[in-house]
Amino acid sequence: MIMKASQRGGAGKLAAHLLNAEDNEHVEIFEISGFMSETLQDALQEADALSKGTRCQQFLFSVSLNPPEKEIVDTKIFEKAITRIEESLHLQEQPRVIVFHEKEGRRHAHVVWSRIDTAEMKAINLPYFKNKLMEVSKELYLEQGWKLPQGLISRDQSNPLNFTRAQWEQAKRLDDNPKLIKSVLKECWSISGSKAAFQNALEQRGYYLAKGDRRGYVAVDWRGQVFSLSKWLDEKNKTLKARLGDAELLPSTSETKANIDSKLVERMRGFISEIKQNYHTRLISLLAQKTRLKERHQSERQALTDKQKKRWQQESEQRQSRLNKGLHGLWDRVTGKHSRTKDQNEAEAYQAYARDKEQKEILIQSQLQERRTLQQGIKHIRGQREDDIQQLKENLLSAMSPDKNAELQSQFEKLSSLQRNNFRQHGNDFDLTM
């Protein structure tokens, strides 16, 4: 499983992250050990208080353990990984908390250790912990028969969450018939008697009037190609100026191209919004089902917890009743019966603990499988949406020249970045791409 780790302070913020039930469908505090405190928040604050006796600012060591997406991973494997981390980094005796998060049919764990060695009152040094965690991770992948990620096969092939997309395929620009272009421009000129009328006629056909870099008057098409009006209309500059006025008052070709690019991006934004809205409608029922599934799973887990607590209480009382009191109890101690009964009770208590743990594990894995099935449907719809958006972009860019293609691609990426930031800030199941 992939392991991400950091040395850090900020006990309060870390506790809030670990207990975040809004972004996670299930949050389970699996273990709090080595602390005097019984709650996660208090345990991390306890580590903070201990650090005050040292000069350590990053008194916590936090590791997340993320198994492969399609693998069913038993809790015992997580525990094995945690044990190996402790052995590798010499954290065996350190206080720790373990928290499980579940989201979209996947389960991962967070482990936080206190770095403060209370005997020495100094922080435990963790040299090269990233390299050591990578080795532990690689061992687990090999032992479990999981496919090794590229980052574990070769360090220089690691990809820090930059899922590389295929570069925009550079398509051939459309080869318009020169005779057709000339015919369109001449028609626009012939039906208009003023500058405004000519501009309107051009724009209806995908051309924009501008000031040329070398020639006085040009038309720029929606793909960014520039056409000299004196050449394509077979008109002298004097005639053009009489109807169109001073060329210096027109926008430059670069300004016009930028304006066209802006219009294209805005047009694309509208088309993409339509695609997203269509898939939004398809996703609504699945997302509602996800909410119901989350609530049912939480209810099932709580019901099992309540059942196990009640049964544990009854069984504890039954075991306790075997120990006689008074004279009978004294006689049992003399004959050794008390010791044998106590050993029997401890064995049965451990068996009951293992039984309850196994029941909970079976329930969790069953629920995870059910959630994964639903998530496959959600991912399928999202994948179709991404394909439609990508196809839309390719259809547009295939009509562009290489230079224009690169310019528009840059603008699309900027817009995508803005929308991704908006998604991170506000959360949205539908705005995952531009």
VMD Tcl script that draws the C-alpha trace (Angstrom):
set ca {
  {0.00 0.00 0.00}
  {1.13 3.54 -0.69}
  {2.39 5.35 2.40}
  {2.59 9.10 2.84}
  {4.19 10.50 5.96}
  {5.17 13.73 7.61}
  {6.60 15.03 10.86}
  {4.33 17.73 12.15}
  {2.82 19.69 14.99}
  {-0.70 21.10 15.04}
  {-2.43 18.53 17.22}
  {-5.82 20.28 16.99}
  {-5.86 20.53 13.19}
  {-4.71 16.94 12.79}
  {-7.42 15.69 15.16}
  {-10.05 17.63 13.19}
  {-8.80 16.05 9.95}
  {-8.83 12.54 11.39}
  {-12.37 12.96 12.73}
  {-13.74 14.63 9.59}
  {-17.06 12.86 8.95}
  {-18.14 15.25 6.20}
  {-15.52 14.28 3.61}
  {-15.48 10.62 4.72}
  {-18.44 8.26 4.71}
  {-17.16 6.35 7.74}
  {-14.63 7.32 10.40}
  {-13.48 4.67 12.90}
  {-11.11 5.31 15.80}
  {-9.53 1.87 15.75}
  {-6.98 2.31 18.52}
  {-5.66 4.78 21.08}
  {-2.73 3.27 22.94}
  {0.11 4.51 25.11}
  {-1.70 7.69 26.11}
  {-3.39 8.43 29.41}
  {-6.20 10.15 27.50}
  {-9.13 8.16 26.12}
  {-10.21 10.44 23.26}
  {-8.29 11.16 20.08}
  {-8.29 14.93 20.57}
  {-7.02 14.64 24.14}
  {-4.38 12.07 23.15}
  {-2.84 14.38 20.54}
  {-3.01 17.32 22.93}
  {-1.24 15.11 25.47}
  {1.57 14.61 22.96}
  {1.65 18.39 22.49}
  {1.95 18.92 26.25}
  {4.83 16.43 26.48}
  {6.68 18.23 23.70}
  {6.75 21.41 25.80}
  {9.46 19.77 27.87}
  {11.64 19.55 24.76}
  {12.58 21.85 21.90}
  {10.72 19.71 19.37}
  {8.16 21.56 17.22}
  {7.13 18.59 15.05}
  {6.25 16.24 17.87}
  {3.92 13.99 15.83}
  {4.67 11.51 13.08}
  {1.69 10.94 10.80}
  {1.42 8.18 8.17}
  {-1.46 7.40 5.81}
  {-1.74 3.88 4.39}
  {-3.59 3.61 1.09}
  {-4.10 0.13 -0.41}
  {-4.62 -0.47 -4.15}
  {-8.03 0.69 -5.32}
  {-9.35 -2.68 -6.47}
  {-7.95 -4.85 -3.66}
  {-9.92 -6.13 -0.66}
  {-7.58 -5.51 2.26}
  {-8.16 -7.10 5.65}
  {-7.56 -5.08 8.81}
  {-4.81 -7.55 9.74}
  {-2.77 -6.40 6.73}
  {-3.03 -2.80 7.91}
  {-1.86 -3.92 11.36}
  {1.05 -5.80 9.81}
  {2.07 -2.70 7.88}
  {1.90 -0.56 11.02}
  {4.06 -3.05 12.94}
  {6.69 -3.00 10.18}
  {6.71 0.78 10.12}
  {7.36 0.82 13.85}
  {10.17 -1.72 13.52}
  {11.76 0.17 10.65}
  {11.64 3.54 12.39}
  {12.09 2.33 16.00}
  {8.68 3.53 17.15}
  {7.60 0.27 18.82}
  {7.05 1.69 22.29}
  {5.66 5.07 21.26}
  {2.04 6.12 21.97}
  {-0.12 6.00 18.85}
  {-3.61 6.40 17.44}
  {-5.05 4.51 14.48}
  {-8.02 5.83 12.51}
  {-9.74 4.25 9.50}
  {-11.45 6.37 6.83}
  {-13.82 5.06 4.16}
  {-14.85 6.96 1.05}
  {-16.18 5.89 -2.34}
  {-15.81 2.22 -1.53}
  {-12.17 2.53 -0.46}
  {-10.69 2.17 3.02}
  {-7.43 3.71 4.19}
  {-5.78 4.19 7.55}
  {-4.08 7.04 9.38}
  {-1.56 6.34 12.12}
  {-0.12 9.05 14.34}
  {2.73 8.44 16.78}
  {4.11 10.74 19.44}
  {7.80 11.31 18.70}
  {8.58 12.26 22.29}
  {10.60 9.64 24.19}
  {9.38 10.24 27.74}
  {12.35 8.42 29.30}
  {14.90 10.67 27.58}
  {12.54 13.65 27.10}
  {13.64 14.19 23.55}
  {12.19 13.55 20.12}
  {12.99 10.29 18.34}
  {14.99 10.99 15.21}
  {13.51 9.57 12.00}
  {16.28 9.71 9.37}
  {15.40 8.74 5.79}
  {11.87 7.82 6.83}
  {10.54 8.27 3.28}
  {13.00 5.73 1.89}
  {12.28 3.30 4.70}
  {8.52 3.58 4.21}
  {8.97 2.96 0.50}
  {10.78 -0.29 1.27}
  {8.03 -1.40 3.66}
  {5.47 -0.54 1.03}
  {7.31 -2.50 -1.66}
  {7.53 -5.56 0.63}
  {3.77 -5.49 1.21}
  {3.03 -5.21 -2.52}
  {5.24 -8.20 -3.27}
  {3.91 -10.31 -0.39}
  {0.26 -9.64 -1.27}
  {0.79 -10.17 -4.99}
  {-0.35 -6.65 -5.85}
  {0.85 -4.93 -9.00}
  {3.71 -2.60 -8.14}
  {3.12 1.09 -8.98}
  {5.71 2.69 -11.25}
  {6.89 4.83 -8.36}
  {7.96 1.71 -6.44}
  {9.59 0.08 -9.44}
  {11.78 3.09 -10.11}
  {12.11 6.21 -8.01}
  {12.68 8.42 -11.04}
  {9.38 7.22 -12.52}
  {7.30 8.31 -9.55}
  {4.42 10.61 -10.30}
  {3.39 12.85 -7.38}
  {-0.35 12.70 -8.01}
  {0.12 14.32 -11.49}
  {-1.97 11.91 -13.50}
  {-0.47 12.73 -16.95}
  {-3.01 13.34 -19.66}
  {-2.22 12.66 -23.26}
  {-1.03 15.81 -24.95}
  {-3.53 17.50 -27.21}
  {-3.41 15.64 -30.51}
  {-2.30 18.07 -33.13}
  {-4.85 17.69 -35.92}
  {-4.57 19.01 -39.42}
  {-6.12 22.38 -40.02}
  {-9.07 22.49 -42.33}
  {-8.09 23.27 -45.91}
  {-10.74 25.77 -46.96}
  {-11.15 26.30 -50.65}
  {-9.55 29.69 -51.49}
  {-12.30 30.37 -53.99}
  {-14.90 29.85 -51.26}
  {-13.08 32.23 -48.90}
  {-12.88 34.90 -51.58}
  {-16.53 34.45 -52.43}
  {-17.61 34.86 -48.80}
  {-15.52 38.00 -48.28}
  {-16.72 39.58 -51.54}
  {-20.34 38.81 -50.62}
  {-19.92 40.52 -47.23}
  {-18.44 43.56 -48.99}
  {-21.13 43.75 -51.65}
  {-24.10 43.58 -49.26}
  {-22.79 46.21 -46.84}
  {-22.58 49.95 -47.39}
  {-20.91 50.89 -44.11}
  {-18.22 49.80 -41.69}
  {-20.76 48.54 -39.14}
  {-22.70 46.57 -41.76}
  {-19.48 45.03 -43.11}
  {-18.32 44.02 -39.64}
  {-21.69 42.46 -38.90}
  {-21.68 40.52 -42.17}
  {-18.15 39.26 -41.53}
  {-18.89 38.14 -37.98}
  {-21.94 36.20 -39.08}
  {-19.60 34.14 -41.26}
  {-16.81 33.77 -38.70}
  {-14.55 36.67 -39.72}
  {-13.51 39.75 -37.75}
  {-12.33 43.12 -39.09}
  {-8.90 44.23 -37.85}
  {-5.84 46.37 -38.55}
  {-3.13 44.39 -40.26}
  {0.51 44.41 -39.23}
  {1.64 45.27 -42.78}
  {-1.56 45.99 -44.65}
  {-4.17 48.46 -43.59}
  {-7.27 46.24 -43.42}
  {-7.52 42.51 -42.75}
  {-10.13 39.94 -41.82}
  {-9.30 37.35 -39.15}
  {-11.25 34.10 -39.19}
  {-12.29 32.14 -36.10}
  {-9.22 29.92 -36.48}
  {-6.85 32.92 -36.34}
  {-5.97 33.06 -40.05}
  {-5.40 36.55 -41.43}
  {-6.66 37.68 -44.84}
  {-5.67 40.94 -46.51}
  {-8.88 42.63 -47.67}
  {-7.20 44.54 -50.49}
  {-5.96 41.25 -51.89}
  {-9.04 39.10 -51.33}
  {-11.59 41.78 -52.30}
  {-9.51 43.10 -55.21}
  {-10.07 46.60 -53.86}
  {-7.58 49.45 -53.38}
  {-6.82 50.77 -49.91}
  {-8.33 54.12 -50.91}
  {-11.70 52.42 -51.56}
  {-11.49 50.43 -48.35}
  {-10.68 53.55 -46.35}
  {-13.64 55.41 -47.81}
  {-16.04 52.86 -46.37}
  {-14.17 51.55 -43.33}
  {-12.49 54.75 -42.09}
  {-9.03 55.04 -40.58}
  {-7.40 51.58 -40.13}
  {-5.62 52.84 -37.01}
  {-8.96 52.93 -35.23}
  {-9.43 49.15 -35.71}
  {-8.15 46.60 -33.22}
  {-4.84 44.95 -34.09}
  {-4.66 41.37 -35.30}
  {-3.23 40.22 -31.94}
  {-6.07 41.93 -30.07}
  {-8.60 40.42 -32.44}
  {-7.13 36.95 -32.06}
  {-7.24 37.30 -28.28}
  {-10.88 38.37 -28.51}
  {-11.68 35.38 -30.74}
  {-9.90 33.04 -28.33}
  {-11.95 34.44 -25.46}
  {-15.16 33.87 -27.40}
  {-14.12 30.32 -28.28}
  {-13.29 29.50 -24.67}
  {-16.60 30.99 -23.52}
  {-18.42 28.99 -26.18}
  {-16.63 25.85 -25.07}
  {-17.54 26.61 -21.48}
  {-21.20 26.69 -22.49}
  {-20.97 23.40 -24.39}
  {-19.15 21.74 -21.49}
  {-21.76 23.03 -19.03}
  {-24.44 21.37 -21.13}
  {-22.52 18.09 -21.06}
  {-22.08 18.30 -17.30}
  {-25.73 19.10 -16.74}
  {-26.76 16.05 -18.74}
  {-24.51 13.80 -16.69}
  {-25.55 15.62 -13.52}
  {-29.07 14.37 -14.13}
  {-27.80 10.82 -14.61}
  {-25.73 10.99 -11.43}
  {-28.46 12.31 -9.14}
  {-30.05 8.91 -8.50}
  {-26.68 7.25 -7.87}
  {-25.59 9.97 -5.46}
  {-28.88 9.67 -3.59}
  {-28.29 5.94 -3.43}
  {-24.79 6.63 -2.07}
  {-26.27 8.73 0.74}
  {-28.80 6.03 1.63}
  {-26.07 3.39 1.53}
  {-23.86 5.43 3.86}
  {-26.70 5.84 6.36}
  {-27.61 2.15 6.22}
  {-24.00 1.08 6.67}
  {-23.60 3.37 9.66}
  {-26.81 1.96 11.14}
  {-25.63 -1.62 10.60}
  {-22.30 -0.93 12.25}
  {-23.92 0.77 15.20}
  {-26.38 -2.12 15.56}
  {-23.52 -4.62 15.57}
  {-21.60 -2.53 18.12}
  {-24.63 -2.35 20.42}
  {-25.28 -6.07 20.04}
  {-21.66 -6.92 20.81}
  {-21.58 -4.64 23.86}
  {-24.74 -6.21 25.24}
  {-23.48 -9.73 24.60}
  {-20.08 -8.89 26.10}
  {-21.78 -7.64 29.27}
  {-23.89 -10.77 29.56}
  {-20.95 -13.08 28.94}
  {-18.79 -11.13 31.41}
  {-21.44 -11.51 34.10}
  {-21.72 -15.21 33.34}
  {-17.97 -15.69 33.63}
  {-17.85 -13.69 36.83}
  {-20.58 -15.83 38.35}
  {-18.32 -18.87 38.15}
  {-16.04 -17.39 40.80}
  {-17.44 -18.30 44.19}
  {-17.25 -15.93 47.13}
  {-17.09 -16.39 50.88}
  {-16.11 -19.84 52.25}
  {-16.69 -21.51 48.88}
  {-14.41 -18.97 47.29}
  {-11.76 -19.55 49.93}
  {-12.00 -23.30 49.42}
  {-11.68 -22.82 45.64}
  {-8.47 -20.87 46.17}
  {-7.06 -23.60 48.42}
  {-7.92 -26.37 45.94}
  {-6.79 -24.40 42.88}
  {-10.28 -24.32 41.37}
  {-10.33 -20.50 41.50}
  {-7.16 -20.27 39.39}
  {-8.46 -22.80 36.84}
  {-11.77 -20.96 36.56}
  {-9.98 -17.65 36.13}
  {-7.81 -19.08 33.35}
  {-10.93 -20.45 31.66}
  {-12.63 -17.05 31.91}
  {-9.63 -15.28 30.38}
  {-9.49 -17.76 27.51}
  {-13.20 -17.37 26.81}
  {-12.93 -13.59 27.03}
  {-10.17 -13.56 24.42}
  {-12.20 -15.89 22.18}
  {-15.17 -13.54 22.51}
  {-12.97 -10.56 21.66}
  {-11.60 -12.32 18.56}
  {-15.12 -13.37 17.57}
  {-16.43 -9.80 17.82}
  {-13.47 -8.45 15.90}
  {-13.99 -10.99 13.13}
  {-17.71 -10.19 12.92}
  {-16.94 -6.50 12.53}
  {-14.32 -7.21 9.88}
  {-16.76 -9.33 7.87}
  {-19.38 -6.57 8.03}
  {-16.89 -3.88 6.96}
  {-15.60 -5.89 4.00}
  {-19.15 -6.73 2.92}
  {-20.13 -3.06 3.04}
  {-16.99 -2.02 1.17}
  {-17.81 -4.46 -1.62}
  {-21.33 -3.06 -1.87}
  {-19.98 0.49 -1.94}
  {-17.42 -0.41 -4.62}
  {-20.16 -1.76 -6.86}
  {-22.04 1.52 -6.60}
  {-18.83 3.50 -7.14}
  {-18.19 1.63 -10.39}
  {-21.46 3.01 -11.75}
  {-20.54 6.53 -10.63}
  {-17.06 6.27 -12.15}
  {-18.51 4.93 -15.41}
  {-20.76 7.97 -15.80}
  {-17.95 10.34 -14.87}
  {-15.69 8.59 -17.39}
  {-18.28 9.01 -20.13}
  {-18.58 12.68 -19.25}
  {-14.79 13.15 -19.46}
  {-14.72 11.38 -22.85}
  {-17.46 13.65 -24.21}
  {-15.67 16.78 -23.00}
  {-12.35 15.59 -24.41}
  {-13.97 14.77 -27.75}
  {-15.54 18.22 -27.84}
  {-12.16 19.88 -27.28}
  {-10.47 17.71 -29.91}
  {-13.15 18.51 -32.47}
  {-12.54 22.21 -31.94}
  {-8.75 22.08 -31.83}
  {-8.51 19.81 -34.87}
  {-9.66 22.78 -36.93}
  {-6.85 24.99 -35.63}
  {-3.35 25.70 -36.84}
  {-0.56 24.39 -34.55}
  {0.07 27.88 -33.10}
  {-3.62 28.51 -32.49}
  {-4.01 25.04 -31.08}
  {-1.28 25.72 -28.50}
  {-2.78 29.09 -27.51}
  {-6.26 27.67 -26.95}
  {-4.89 24.68 -25.12}
  {-3.16 27.03 -22.68}
  {-6.41 28.91 -22.07}
  {-8.35 25.68 -21.56}
  {-5.79 24.50 -19.01}
  {-6.02 27.80 -17.11}
  {-9.81 27.51 -17.03}
  {-9.56 23.87 -15.91}
  {-7.19 24.92 -13.11}
  {-9.63 27.59 -11.92}
  {-12.50 25.11 -11.85}
  {-10.41 22.49 -10.06}
  {-9.60 25.06 -7.38}
  {-13.29 25.88 -7.12}
  {-14.02 22.17 -6.70}
  {-11.47 21.86 -3.87}
  {-12.91 24.87 -2.07}
  {-16.61 24.12 -2.43}
  {-16.86 20.45 -3.36}
  {-18.91 19.37 -6.36}
  {-19.58 15.94 -7.78}
  {-20.06 17.37 -11.24}
  {-17.36 20.00 -11.81}
  {-14.32 17.73 -11.88}
  {-13.01 19.18 -15.14}
  {-13.45 22.32 -17.14}
}
mol new
graphics top color blue
foreach p $ca { graphics top sphere $p radius 0.5 }
foreach p [lrange $ca 0 end-1] q [lrange $ca 1 end] { graphics top cylinder $p $q radius 0.2 }
display resetview
